[in-house]
Amino acid sequence: MGAAMSDGCFAMFGPPDPRIRELQKCKEELKDFIQKRSCHPILLRLAWHDSGTYDQRLDNFPARGGATGSIRFDPEMNSAANAGMSKALDFLTKFAEKYPYVSWGDLIQLAAATAIECAGGPVIDMRYGRVAVGSEPEQEQCSAQSSFIFRAGADLPEAELEPAVGVEQQQQQQQQQQVGVEAAARQLRKIFSEKLGFTDQEIVALAGARTIGRAFKERGGSCSFGYGDQAASKYTKSSSKMWEDHSAGCGIAGGAAWTRNWLTFDNSYFTNHMDAMEDDDLLWFAMDAALQADAGFKPTFELYAKDQAVFFRDYANAHKKLSELGSKFEPAEGIKI
């Protein structure tokens, strides 16, 4: 009769877990905040980078990395891969102060899942109750900090090719591009399969999150567009109508995106890839080309282009898995809200 319950109560007749109510209230406030600030992408990026330190080849918590909230401490926060991420932490600090029963590990993942919902994406069957790393010395135990890192170019080789003139040069360029695609596919599997434990299908599903968000020159060398209207692509200016209903409002202006409506979560990353490949104001990196061309990735890429419902289902499952990497839950089965 006193067994732990899946709804998060520690005992059938015991007091309700205060985390449940705080998580529920926090989520409602986050919805409001995210819509007003158009900060969906950076909150998603924060959660992914917190989870992405996980290494399945390590056993101990917190040394194995993962969704522990360790990203808020140095040296992790100040790594080059996490450039610009302090802004997302600033956004969430007031929520952490208002809801002390919500751990940083939970708060970061709650914000990301809520951002996906607010952008029109799937409702993810999240589990909460993460134990967060509570101090910098504890964070230093996280030896799995070789970030995955799912940023603009994912630290993959981007060939700088001159315009091809003549048949021979065109053939050489195609060969170079193919080498870049093959290298990108290998690197994706090295990070997402060997380190994080994802299948080819899950890798493609997660990549579909590029339907929202941007890359900035200041946050990595792969993007030529920077902060502000003057350095923005034509789709990321403050006046750009990037919402599906063609309304304007993008948070801060600047950078470049993979899709035109980059605050709407849908399957346009897959359906409009030809546009991205041909439009200089949209992003398409070697990693993206690998997902579309590699024999192991291509069938899933094409499936998601045809069926958004299947993409949403698979994305929700892969996101949930990513959000739990390396996490330690109390109680062990976690809590639902």
Residue frames as qw, qx, qy, qz and C-alpha x, y, z in Angstrom:
[[0.000, 0.882, 0.470, 0.000, 0.00, 0.00, 0.00],
 [0.253, -0.872, 0.077, 0.411, 2.90, 2.34, 0.58],
 [0.695, 0.108, 0.428, 0.567, 4.60, 1.73, -2.76],
 [0.075, -0.420, 0.188, 0.885, 5.82, 4.66, -4.86],
 [0.531, 0.642, 0.517, -0.195, 3.31, 5.86, -7.42],
 [0.560, 0.281, 0.429, 0.651, 3.95, 6.73, -11.06],
 [0.072, 0.894, 0.297, 0.328, 2.28, 10.12, -10.65],
 [0.312, 0.584, -0.336, 0.670, 5.14, 11.17, -8.44],
 [0.612, -0.651, 0.159, -0.420, 3.66, 10.69, -4.95],
 [0.141, 0.493, -0.833, 0.209, 6.20, 8.90, -2.83],
 [0.058, 0.104, 0.954, -0.274, 3.54, 6.91, -1.02],
 [0.115, -0.484, -0.758, -0.421, -0.10, 6.16, -1.68],
 [0.340, -0.818, -0.463, -0.044, -1.34, 7.98, 1.40],
 [0.525, -0.333, -0.107, 0.776, 1.60, 10.30, 1.93],
 [0.105, 0.787, 0.097, -0.600, 1.69, 14.02, 1.15],
 [0.710, 0.677, 0.170, 0.099, 1.78, 15.00, -2.53],
 [0.683, -0.060, 0.142, 0.714, 5.21, 15.60, -4.01],
 [0.014, 0.832, 0.140, -0.536, 5.63, 19.42, -4.06],
 [0.243, -0.315, 0.583, 0.708, 7.66, 19.14, -7.25],
 [0.261, 0.449, 0.801, 0.298, 4.58, 18.15, -9.24],
 [0.054, 0.895, 0.409, -0.173, 2.69, 21.36, -8.53],
 [0.201, -0.758, 0.238, 0.573, 5.78, 23.51, -9.05],
 [0.333, -0.073, 0.737, 0.584, 6.59, 21.81, -12.36],
 [0.217, 0.645, 0.711, 0.174, 3.02, 22.35, -13.55],
 [0.037, -0.934, -0.201, 0.293, 2.98, 26.02, -12.58],
 [0.323, -0.571, 0.439, 0.614, 6.45, 26.57, -13.98],
 [0.379, 0.203, 0.755, 0.494, 5.44, 25.06, -17.31],
 [0.161, 0.829, 0.533, 0.046, 2.46, 27.40, -17.63],
 [0.150, -0.902, 0.066, 0.398, 4.64, 30.44, -16.93],
 [0.429, -0.306, 0.615, 0.586, 7.27, 29.20, -19.35],
 [0.398, 0.538, 0.680, 0.300, 4.67, 29.03, -22.13],
 [0.046, 0.964, 0.238, -0.114, 3.89, 32.70, -21.66],
 [0.341, -0.757, 0.336, 0.444, 7.53, 33.69, -21.44],
 [0.520, -0.051, 0.688, 0.504, 8.61, 31.70, -24.50],
 [0.354, 0.692, 0.577, 0.253, 5.88, 33.12, -26.71],
 [0.047, -0.982, -0.090, 0.160, 6.63, 36.69, -25.66],
 [0.308, -0.750, 0.457, 0.367, 10.39, 36.38, -26.07],
 [0.814, 0.529, -0.187, -0.150, 10.44, 34.04, -29.10],
 [0.125, -0.691, 0.706, -0.087, 13.24, 32.17, -27.34],
 [0.969, 0.032, 0.107, -0.222, 12.19, 28.65, -28.34],
 [0.804, 0.467, -0.329, 0.164, 15.44, 27.79, -30.18],
 [0.177, 0.616, -0.600, 0.480, 17.95, 28.82, -27.54],
 [0.648, -0.362, 0.471, -0.477, 16.08, 26.96, -24.78],
 [0.978, 0.179, 0.007, -0.105, 16.10, 23.84, -26.93],
 [0.592, 0.598, -0.436, 0.319, 19.81, 24.29, -27.62],
 [0.242, -0.608, 0.567, -0.501, 20.54, 24.68, -23.90],
 [0.855, -0.185, 0.351, -0.335, 18.80, 21.40, -23.09],
 [0.916, 0.375, -0.131, 0.050, 20.50, 19.51, -25.89],
 [0.403, 0.646, -0.500, 0.412, 23.94, 20.74, -24.88],
 [0.486, -0.510, 0.539, -0.461, 23.34, 19.85, -21.23],
 [0.943, 0.012, 0.268, -0.197, 22.32, 16.32, -22.25],
 [0.779, 0.593, -0.201, 0.038, 24.97, 16.06, -24.93],
 [0.037, -0.715, 0.665, -0.214, 27.89, 15.72, -22.53],
 [0.879, -0.188, 0.354, -0.257, 26.70, 12.17, -21.83],
 [0.323, 0.500, -0.786, -0.166, 29.00, 9.26, -22.62],
 [0.914, -0.145, -0.084, -0.369, 27.39, 5.81, -22.54],
 [0.759, 0.268, -0.529, 0.268, 30.83, 4.25, -22.09],
 [0.091, 0.300, -0.601, 0.735, 31.01, 5.67, -18.55],
 [0.428, -0.409, -0.804, -0.043, 28.90, 4.34, -15.68],
 [0.340, -0.422, -0.569, 0.618, 29.05, 6.64, -12.70],
 [0.039, -0.872, -0.333, -0.356, 26.88, 9.67, -11.97],
 [0.441, 0.815, 0.159, -0.339, 27.73, 12.48, -12.55],
 [0.342, -0.500, 0.589, 0.535, 31.00, 11.51, -14.33],
 [0.462, 0.292, 0.770, 0.331, 29.04, 10.08, -17.26],
 [0.046, 0.070, -0.231, -0.969, 27.65, 13.53, -18.08],
 [0.074, -0.474, -0.837, -0.263, 24.14, 14.08, -19.38],
 [0.232, -0.672, -0.298, -0.637, 21.07, 16.02, -18.31],
 [0.596, -0.380, -0.530, 0.468, 22.28, 17.09, -14.88],
 [0.107, -0.978, -0.175, -0.023, 22.21, 20.89, -15.10],
 [0.698, -0.385, 0.126, 0.591, 26.02, 20.97, -15.15],
 [0.472, 0.543, 0.308, 0.623, 26.01, 23.31, -18.15],
 [0.158, -0.952, -0.163, -0.205, 25.44, 26.26, -15.84],
 [0.606, -0.709, 0.215, 0.290, 28.96, 25.96, -14.42],
 [0.330, 0.790, -0.507, -0.099, 32.42, 26.70, -15.83],
 [0.105, -0.397, 0.470, 0.781, 34.28, 25.47, -17.78],
 [0.343, 0.387, 0.834, 0.192, 31.30, 23.92, -19.56],
 [0.211, 0.859, 0.398, -0.243, 29.31, 27.14, -19.94],
 [0.013, 0.863, -0.258, -0.435, 32.31, 29.05, -21.28],
 [0.580, -0.052, 0.692, 0.427, 33.32, 26.46, -23.86],
 [0.075, 0.247, -0.439, -0.861, 33.30, 27.67, -27.46],
 [0.133, -0.268, -0.884, -0.360, 30.49, 25.26, -28.33],
 [0.183, -0.665, -0.688, 0.225, 28.23, 26.95, -25.77],
 [0.161, -0.023, 0.058, 0.985, 28.75, 30.50, -27.02],
 [0.332, -0.254, -0.270, -0.867, 25.66, 32.60, -26.40],
 [0.538, -0.336, -0.768, -0.089, 24.15, 30.06, -24.01],
 [0.207, -0.157, -0.558, 0.788, 24.46, 32.27, -20.93],
 [0.337, -0.088, -0.138, -0.927, 21.46, 34.17, -22.27],
 [0.660, -0.238, -0.619, -0.354, 19.31, 31.05, -21.96],
 [0.505, -0.220, -0.680, 0.485, 20.52, 30.52, -18.40],
 [0.023, 0.018, 0.232, -0.972, 19.63, 34.12, -17.58],
 [0.518, -0.202, -0.406, -0.725, 16.13, 33.47, -18.92],
 [0.722, -0.266, -0.629, -0.115, 15.68, 30.48, -16.63],
 [0.314, 0.122, -0.617, 0.711, 17.28, 31.84, -13.46],
 [0.371, -0.191, 0.207, -0.885, 14.13, 33.65, -12.36],
 [0.824, -0.131, -0.358, -0.419, 12.15, 30.42, -12.75],
 [0.661, 0.055, -0.661, 0.352, 14.75, 28.53, -10.70],
 [0.057, 0.157, -0.489, 0.856, 14.45, 31.12, -7.94],
 [0.568, -0.151, 0.009, -0.809, 10.65, 31.09, -7.98],
 [0.936, -0.067, -0.157, -0.308, 10.34, 27.29, -8.04],
 [0.143, -0.673, 0.709, -0.153, 13.01, 25.89, -5.69],
 [0.773, -0.083, 0.603, -0.178, 11.60, 22.35, -5.81],
 [0.815, 0.576, 0.057, -0.013, 12.34, 22.20, -9.55],
 [0.686, -0.406, 0.332, 0.504, 15.96, 21.11, -10.01],
 [0.130, 0.690, -0.383, -0.600, 18.11, 22.77, -12.65],
 [0.181, -0.104, 0.918, 0.339, 18.29, 19.42, -14.43],
 [0.249, 0.557, 0.789, -0.073, 14.50, 19.37, -14.69],
 [0.144, 0.798, 0.166, -0.561, 14.09, 23.07, -15.42],
 [0.007, -0.502, 0.584, 0.637, 16.37, 23.02, -18.46],
 [0.079, 0.098, 0.937, 0.326, 14.60, 19.99, -19.94],
 [0.171, 0.652, 0.668, -0.316, 11.12, 21.30, -19.07],
 [0.124, 0.720, -0.071, -0.679, 11.85, 24.56, -20.87],
 [0.005, 0.300, -0.756, -0.582, 12.98, 22.75, -24.02],
 [0.099, 0.328, 0.933, 0.107, 9.97, 20.43, -24.17],
 [0.138, 0.739, 0.466, -0.467, 7.67, 23.39, -23.58],
 [0.053, 0.594, -0.341, -0.727, 9.40, 25.35, -26.34],
 [0.055, 0.002, 0.892, 0.449, 8.73, 22.51, -28.79],
 [0.100, 0.588, 0.790, -0.140, 5.04, 22.55, -27.86],
 [0.061, 0.760, 0.180, -0.621, 4.84, 26.34, -28.16],
 [0.035, 0.460, -0.554, -0.693, 6.34, 26.15, -31.66],
 [0.755, 0.261, -0.143, -0.584, 3.62, 23.73, -32.78],
 [0.360, 0.350, -0.865, -0.033, 5.57, 20.53, -32.24],
 [0.681, -0.264, -0.668, -0.141, 4.59, 17.33, -30.44],
 [0.571, -0.671, 0.252, -0.400, 3.76, 17.04, -26.75],
 [0.502, 0.384, -0.751, 0.193, 6.64, 15.00, -25.34],
 [0.822, -0.467, -0.290, -0.146, 6.01, 12.41, -22.63],
 [0.241, 0.640, -0.521, 0.510, 8.63, 13.85, -20.31],
 [0.777, -0.426, -0.427, 0.181, 9.83, 12.39, -17.03],
 [0.002, 0.803, -0.267, 0.533, 11.03, 14.63, -14.21],
 [0.818, -0.573, 0.055, -0.029, 12.75, 14.24, -10.86],
 [0.732, 0.454, -0.273, 0.428, 16.34, 14.70, -12.08],
 [0.628, -0.656, -0.043, 0.417, 19.06, 15.13, -9.50],
 [0.399, 0.888, -0.078, 0.216, 21.05, 18.20, -10.54],
 [0.672, 0.091, -0.266, 0.685, 24.75, 18.74, -10.13],
 [0.304, -0.883, -0.356, 0.045, 24.79, 21.26, -7.32],
 [0.331, -0.858, 0.201, 0.339, 28.24, 22.86, -7.37],
 [0.443, 0.778, -0.426, -0.129, 31.27, 23.55, -9.54],
 [0.215, -0.484, 0.847, -0.052, 33.43, 20.91, -7.78],
 [0.685, 0.186, 0.672, -0.210, 30.70, 18.36, -8.52],
 [0.648, 0.719, 0.010, -0.249, 30.56, 19.53, -12.11],
 [0.119, 0.740, -0.649, -0.130, 34.29, 18.98, -12.44],
 [0.550, -0.155, 0.818, -0.069, 33.66, 15.28, -11.88],
 [0.744, 0.546, 0.294, -0.249, 31.80, 15.23, -15.19],
 [0.373, -0.453, 0.613, 0.529, 34.71, 13.96, -17.23],
 [0.480, 0.392, 0.732, 0.285, 32.39, 13.31, -20.17],
 [0.112, 0.792, 0.175, -0.574, 32.48, 16.92, -21.27],
 [0.204, -0.150, 0.643, 0.723, 33.58, 16.29, -24.84],
 [0.473, 0.427, 0.290, -0.714, 30.42, 17.96, -26.09],
 [0.718, 0.319, 0.616, 0.052, 28.57, 16.28, -28.90],
 [0.075, 0.428, 0.339, -0.835, 28.16, 19.33, -30.14],
 [0.326, 0.568, 0.713, 0.249, 24.99, 19.83, -32.15],
 [0.003, 0.700, 0.063, -0.711, 25.70, 23.39, -33.20],
 [0.481, 0.683, -0.133, -0.533, 25.68, 24.97, -36.65],
 [0.575, 0.528, -0.588, -0.210, 28.22, 22.81, -38.43],
 [0.943, -0.309, 0.054, -0.115, 28.47, 20.19, -35.68],
 [0.372, -0.698, 0.567, 0.232, 32.26, 20.61, -35.89],
 [0.818, 0.257, 0.489, 0.160, 32.14, 18.87, -39.27],
 [0.373, -0.215, 0.424, 0.797, 34.33, 19.69, -42.27],
 [0.427, 0.792, 0.326, -0.289, 32.79, 22.29, -44.56],
 [0.636, 0.110, 0.409, 0.646, 34.53, 22.35, -47.93],
 [0.105, 0.777, 0.002, -0.620, 35.27, 25.82, -49.31],
 [0.623, 0.236, 0.627, 0.404, 34.83, 25.18, -53.03],
 [0.039, 0.401, -0.266, -0.876, 35.46, 27.58, -55.88],
 [0.708, 0.467, 0.153, -0.507, 32.82, 27.75, -58.64],
 [0.668, -0.047, 0.681, 0.298, 33.39, 24.84, -61.00],
 [0.423, 0.689, -0.245, -0.535, 34.28, 25.62, -64.61],
 [0.446, 0.424, -0.738, -0.278, 34.27, 22.79, -67.15],
 [0.891, -0.137, -0.339, -0.270, 33.38, 19.12, -66.88],
 [0.677, 0.135, -0.585, 0.425, 36.61, 18.05, -65.18],
 [0.010, 0.268, -0.456, 0.849, 36.35, 20.68, -62.45],
 [0.682, -0.253, -0.043, -0.684, 32.70, 19.84, -61.90],
 [0.879, -0.051, -0.473, -0.022, 33.63, 16.19, -61.43],
 [0.451, 0.194, -0.570, 0.659, 36.38, 17.13, -58.96],
 [0.285, -0.303, 0.266, -0.870, 33.96, 19.30, -57.02],
 [0.828, -0.203, -0.235, -0.466, 31.39, 16.52, -56.85],
 [0.777, 0.042, -0.565, 0.275, 34.07, 14.17, -55.54],
 [0.175, 0.244, -0.489, 0.819, 35.08, 16.68, -52.85],
 [0.546, -0.281, 0.066, -0.786, 31.45, 17.16, -51.85],
 [0.881, -0.118, -0.414, -0.199, 30.98, 13.39, -51.61],
 [0.567, 0.129, -0.598, 0.551, 34.05, 13.12, -49.37],
 [0.134, -0.275, 0.338, -0.890, 32.57, 15.84, -47.14],
 [0.753, -0.224, -0.149, -0.601, 29.25, 14.02, -46.91],
 [0.846, -0.024, -0.525, 0.091, 30.94, 10.72, -46.04],
 [0.350, 0.195, -0.548, 0.734, 33.08, 12.39, -43.37],
 [0.386, -0.290, 0.170, -0.859, 30.00, 14.08, -41.91],
 [0.851, -0.185, -0.323, -0.371, 28.10, 10.79, -41.73],
 [0.711, 0.049, -0.587, 0.383, 31.04, 9.14, -39.93],
 [0.109, 0.232, -0.440, 0.861, 31.26, 11.99, -37.45],
 [0.603, -0.301, -0.061, -0.736, 27.53, 11.94, -36.78],
 [0.893, -0.169, -0.399, -0.121, 27.66, 8.25, -35.92],
 [0.535, 0.179, -0.558, 0.609, 30.81, 8.69, -33.84],
 [0.116, -0.228, 0.361, -0.897, 29.05, 11.26, -31.69],
 [0.645, -0.142, 0.033, -0.750, 25.41, 10.22, -31.69],
 [0.907, -0.017, -0.373, -0.197, 25.79, 6.43, -31.91],
 [0.683, 0.145, -0.572, 0.431, 29.08, 5.56, -30.20],
 [0.141, 0.187, -0.473, 0.849, 28.92, 8.23, -27.50],
 [0.423, -0.084, 0.227, -0.873, 25.23, 8.97, -26.98],
 [0.292, 0.074, 0.941, -0.155, 23.66, 5.67, -28.03],
 [0.558, 0.490, 0.177, -0.646, 21.26, 6.72, -30.81],
 [0.662, 0.257, 0.662, 0.239, 20.25, 4.74, -33.90],
 [0.225, 0.092, 0.469, 0.849, 20.41, 6.12, -37.44],
 [0.135, -0.655, -0.636, -0.385, 16.64, 6.70, -37.36],
 [0.401, -0.785, -0.352, 0.315, 16.86, 8.60, -34.07],
 [0.414, -0.297, 0.172, 0.843, 19.71, 10.75, -35.41],
 [0.070, 0.334, 0.540, 0.770, 17.58, 11.86, -38.36],
 [0.298, -0.750, -0.580, -0.114, 14.59, 12.51, -36.10],
 [0.448, -0.665, -0.187, 0.568, 16.64, 14.72, -33.79],
 [0.334, -0.061, 0.333, 0.880, 18.11, 16.60, -36.73],
 [0.004, 0.628, 0.632, 0.453, 14.58, 17.59, -37.68],
 [0.314, -0.780, -0.360, 0.405, 14.66, 20.05, -34.80],
 [0.336, -0.187, 0.247, 0.890, 16.64, 22.27, -37.15],
 [0.049, 0.656, 0.613, 0.438, 13.24, 23.30, -38.44],
 [0.257, -0.952, -0.144, -0.084, 13.50, 25.89, -35.65],
 [0.634, -0.631, 0.144, 0.423, 16.49, 27.93, -34.69],
 [0.431, 0.887, -0.151, 0.070, 19.45, 29.70, -36.19],
 [0.804, -0.130, -0.027, 0.580, 23.21, 29.78, -36.40],
 [0.014, -0.997, 0.028, 0.069, 25.33, 32.90, -35.86],
 [0.609, 0.614, -0.332, 0.378, 28.79, 33.83, -37.06],
 [0.160, -0.696, 0.474, -0.515, 29.66, 34.86, -33.50],
 [0.789, -0.327, 0.408, -0.323, 28.82, 31.38, -32.17],
 [0.787, -0.053, 0.571, 0.228, 30.84, 29.35, -34.66],
 [0.116, -0.486, 0.481, 0.721, 32.72, 29.65, -37.92],
 [0.325, 0.225, 0.864, 0.313, 30.27, 27.80, -40.15],
 [0.173, 0.810, 0.560, 0.013, 27.74, 30.61, -40.57],
 [0.391, 0.222, 0.121, 0.885, 28.47, 33.92, -42.32],
 [0.245, -0.699, -0.307, -0.598, 25.46, 35.75, -40.84],
 [0.347, 0.031, -0.606, 0.715, 25.82, 37.55, -37.52],
 [0.113, -0.564, -0.638, 0.511, 23.98, 39.52, -34.85],
 [0.088, 0.557, 0.118, -0.817, 21.60, 42.33, -35.75],
 [0.624, 0.661, 0.312, -0.278, 19.56, 43.37, -38.77],
 [0.285, 0.813, -0.412, -0.297, 22.57, 44.44, -40.84],
 [0.022, -0.441, 0.893, 0.090, 24.23, 41.05, -40.52],
 [0.638, 0.129, 0.653, -0.388, 21.00, 39.02, -40.76],
 [0.180, 0.152, 0.842, 0.486, 19.76, 36.83, -43.59],
 [0.295, -0.188, -0.300, -0.887, 16.58, 37.96, -45.29],
 [0.624, -0.390, -0.624, -0.262, 14.62, 35.51, -43.13],
 [0.619, -0.391, -0.515, 0.447, 16.05, 36.58, -39.76],
 [0.100, 0.332, -0.068, 0.936, 15.60, 40.35, -39.73],
 [0.109, 0.208, 0.641, -0.731, 13.43, 41.93, -37.06],
 [0.513, 0.315, -0.016, -0.798, 10.83, 42.62, -39.77],
 [0.254, 0.149, -0.895, -0.334, 10.93, 39.07, -41.17],
 [0.764, -0.100, 0.094, -0.631, 7.65, 37.16, -41.16],
 [0.240, 0.346, -0.907, -0.011, 8.98, 33.79, -40.10],
 [0.467, 0.052, 0.731, -0.495, 5.90, 32.48, -38.28],
 [0.237, 0.249, 0.895, 0.286, 3.61, 30.11, -40.13],
 [0.161, 0.800, 0.561, -0.142, 0.83, 32.75, -39.99],
 [0.477, 0.542, 0.168, 0.672, 3.29, 35.23, -41.60],
 [0.311, -0.944, -0.079, -0.076, 3.49, 37.46, -38.53],
 [0.439, 0.631, -0.424, 0.479, 6.77, 39.12, -37.54],
 [0.560, -0.709, 0.292, -0.312, 8.74, 38.82, -34.31],
 [0.858, 0.267, -0.412, 0.150, 11.96, 36.91, -33.84],
 [0.733, -0.559, -0.076, 0.380, 13.49, 37.82, -30.50],
 [0.222, -0.710, 0.326, 0.584, 16.86, 39.25, -31.51],
 [0.706, 0.678, -0.065, -0.193, 17.53, 39.77, -35.20],
 [0.040, 0.734, -0.663, -0.141, 20.39, 38.10, -37.01],
 [0.475, -0.212, 0.853, 0.038, 21.97, 34.83, -37.99],
 [0.493, 0.207, -0.590, -0.605, 20.61, 32.40, -40.53],
 [0.704, -0.055, 0.554, -0.442, 18.17, 29.49, -40.36],
 [0.246, -0.053, 0.918, 0.306, 17.55, 26.21, -42.14],
 [0.118, 0.576, 0.785, 0.195, 13.90, 27.04, -42.85],
 [0.011, 0.484, 0.191, 0.854, 11.96, 30.19, -43.66],
 [0.583, -0.620, -0.125, -0.509, 9.43, 29.78, -40.82],
 [0.537, 0.268, -0.694, 0.397, 12.12, 29.01, -38.28],
 [0.247, -0.210, 0.599, -0.732, 9.94, 29.49, -35.19],
 [0.835, 0.036, 0.010, -0.549, 7.45, 26.86, -36.37],
 [0.334, -0.316, 0.888, 0.004, 8.17, 23.23, -35.53],
 [0.840, 0.369, 0.117, -0.382, 7.13, 21.09, -38.51],
 [0.841, -0.037, 0.449, 0.299, 8.76, 18.82, -41.08],
 [0.443, 0.893, -0.021, -0.078, 9.92, 21.63, -43.38],
 [0.298, -0.687, 0.622, 0.227, 13.59, 20.79, -42.69],
 [0.534, -0.005, 0.820, 0.208, 12.92, 17.62, -44.69],
 [0.520, 0.664, 0.537, -0.009, 10.41, 18.88, -47.25],
 [0.270, 0.962, 0.003, -0.038, 12.27, 22.05, -48.23],
 [0.696, -0.461, 0.318, 0.450, 15.85, 20.81, -48.30],
 [0.593, 0.415, 0.382, 0.575, 16.25, 21.69, -51.97],
 [0.001, -0.950, -0.141, -0.277, 15.37, 25.31, -51.14],
 [0.563, -0.786, 0.193, 0.169, 17.98, 25.33, -48.39],
 [0.763, -0.078, 0.392, 0.508, 20.62, 23.92, -50.74],
 [0.443, 0.528, 0.391, 0.610, 19.96, 26.58, -53.38],
 [0.136, -0.928, -0.187, -0.292, 19.11, 29.65, -51.26],
 [0.493, 0.360, -0.413, 0.675, 22.17, 31.52, -49.96],
 [0.295, -0.497, 0.259, -0.774, 20.06, 32.94, -47.12],
 [0.900, -0.310, 0.030, -0.305, 19.30, 29.47, -45.75],
 [0.270, -0.609, 0.745, -0.041, 21.71, 27.03, -44.10],
 [0.981, 0.125, -0.031, -0.143, 22.67, 23.60, -45.41],
 [0.213, -0.736, 0.642, 0.017, 25.86, 22.04, -44.08],
 [0.361, 0.329, -0.862, -0.134, 27.74, 18.83, -44.78],
 [0.196, 0.029, 0.876, -0.441, 25.90, 17.25, -41.87],
 [0.588, 0.395, 0.278, -0.648, 22.56, 18.09, -43.45],
 [0.566, 0.489, -0.520, -0.413, 23.70, 16.73, -46.80],
 [0.102, 0.241, -0.958, 0.113, 24.81, 13.51, -45.09],
 [0.416, 0.187, 0.706, -0.542, 21.38, 12.98, -43.57],
 [0.640, 0.521, 0.045, -0.563, 19.79, 13.39, -46.98],
 [0.584, 0.576, -0.516, -0.244, 22.29, 11.27, -48.95],
 [0.087, -0.397, 0.897, -0.174, 23.84, 8.60, -46.69],
 [0.503, -0.074, -0.784, -0.355, 22.35, 5.14, -47.27],
 [0.318, -0.269, -0.822, 0.389, 21.61, 4.63, -43.57],
 [0.033, 0.365, 0.365, -0.856, 19.98, 8.03, -43.05],
 [0.163, 0.058, -0.455, -0.873, 18.26, 8.68, -46.38],
 [0.285, -0.379, -0.831, -0.291, 15.19, 6.40, -46.03],
 [0.260, -0.601, -0.599, 0.461, 14.21, 8.06, -42.75],
 [0.072, -0.332, 0.080, 0.937, 14.88, 11.53, -44.15],
 [0.213, -0.089, -0.627, -0.744, 12.56, 10.81, -47.08],
 [0.298, -0.479, -0.825, 0.021, 9.90, 9.27, -44.81],
 [0.190, -0.563, -0.424, 0.683, 9.76, 12.39, -42.65],
 [0.044, 0.175, -0.314, -0.932, 9.44, 14.57, -45.74],
 [0.320, -0.238, -0.739, -0.544, 6.31, 12.62, -46.66],
 [0.577, -0.550, -0.587, -0.139, 4.73, 12.15, -43.23],
 [0.036, -0.603, 0.339, -0.721, 4.89, 14.86, -40.56],
 [0.787, -0.465, 0.043, -0.404, 2.90, 12.74, -38.08],
 [0.951, -0.018, -0.193, 0.243, 5.54, 10.01, -38.19],
 [0.427, 0.480, -0.303, 0.703, 8.28, 12.61, -37.76],
 [0.383, -0.618, 0.197, -0.658, 6.50, 14.11, -34.74],
 [0.931, -0.324, -0.055, -0.158, 6.08, 10.66, -33.16],
 [0.874, 0.117, -0.197, 0.429, 9.71, 9.70, -33.70],
 [0.213, 0.600, -0.257, 0.727, 11.04, 13.10, -32.70],
 [0.584, -0.627, 0.112, -0.503, 9.10, 13.01, -29.42],
 [0.969, -0.228, -0.060, 0.071, 10.58, 9.60, -28.58],
 [0.721, 0.302, -0.182, 0.596, 14.13, 10.62, -29.49],
 [0.046, -0.687, 0.179, -0.703, 13.85, 13.92, -27.62],
 [0.773, -0.561, 0.046, -0.294, 12.64, 12.11, -24.50],
 [0.942, -0.038, -0.100, 0.319, 15.59, 9.73, -24.74],
 [0.458, 0.505, -0.174, 0.711, 18.03, 12.63, -25.16],
 [0.307, -0.711, 0.099, -0.625, 16.48, 14.46, -22.20],
 [0.855, -0.483, 0.079, -0.171, 17.14, 11.49, -19.90],
 [0.783, 0.375, -0.365, 0.336, 20.73, 10.69, -20.89],
 [0.436, 0.263, -0.538, 0.672, 22.89, 10.34, -17.80],
 [0.400, -0.537, 0.079, -0.739, 20.11, 11.52, -15.51],
 [0.240, -0.096, -0.883, 0.391, 19.61, 10.20, -12.01],
 [0.418, -0.473, -0.336, -0.699, 15.95, 10.31, -10.97],
 [0.072, -0.092, -0.800, 0.589, 14.40, 10.48, -7.51],
 [0.799, -0.188, 0.564, -0.089, 12.31, 8.37, -7.28],
 [0.394, -0.248, 0.744, 0.479, 13.98, 6.04, -9.76],
 [0.369, 0.497, 0.744, 0.250, 10.90, 5.90, -12.02],
 [0.112, 0.141, 0.174, 0.968, 10.70, 9.69, -12.09],
 [0.199, 0.529, 0.589, -0.578, 7.58, 11.82, -11.84],
 [0.190, 0.437, 0.629, 0.614, 5.02, 12.93, -14.42],
 [0.081, 0.324, 0.289, -0.897, 3.10, 16.18, -14.57]]
